[in-house]
């Protein structure tokens, strides 16, 4: 296995860990008497994460601010799509039991496969097998206690999953030639351009009391910062499909912490689901390293890099 592939796997697993903590901090920020609204949580965590990364790059790595026009357009498109998806996610989450919401959102690797197929990128048999195992395992992990299902909430979560999945292959194109921090920053800025205006249009509430849960918001910002950075580093080295499948490890993180910290007991079906998902994650070591050809056909063929020095970002 190549060094870059190992780096990508590690990055994707770290991203999954942080993503698994996100619902914990999100629920804490939106809970209690003096709470943040879903629109406020999305706007604050995205905006602060984008600003933090912009400041760090402007101070320490100014060359990372450069991106070619088509790449910038790709990041803006991916960020805009993911920003809209984030709004659908939190509105859907407010209508559904958290378990069924997680199960529906965990279907996004299927959508990633569809988008990659439209972009004329093939999927191996092992990847398809792992995808089936992972999605069945996600259903077993999250089905218990689903409760009453709101059809509008189901629709919102599926839309969020499809939009999240679509932004991955878009950024995968840009990541062929651009560092992960650069792609992360411009994608987060583009997300902010969607979710912050949505907050001012649809909400505008902001708790200012002493009991306002700002600490979970800051923690969620840190989780967003590191999870996105690691997500795109993973996509750069192992591709969007493998990163998406490893990203399902967030279910293991969320359920494990619920078991350890909240005393929640796992049912036999959930233990089977954990084993199946773990198997799907372990099988990544048998995947072939991805190639990065310049596709001249497909849904995203317009995202082509210009000719500039390959070591530009190393100076």
Secondary structure by P-SEA (a helix, b strand, c coil): ccaaaaaaaaaaaaaaaaaaaaaaaaaaaacccccccaaaaaaaaaaaaaaaaaaaaaccccccccccaaaaaaaaaaaaaaaaaaaaaaaaaaaccaaaaaaaaaaaaaaaaaaaaaacccccaaaaaaaaaaaaaaaaacccccccccaaaaaaaaaaaaaaaaaaaaaaaaaccccaaaaaaaaaaaaaacaaaaaaacccccccccccaaaaaaaaaaaaaaaaaaaaaaaacccaaaaaaaacaaaaaaaaaaaacccccccaaaaaaaaaaaaaaaacccccccccccccccccccccccccccccccc
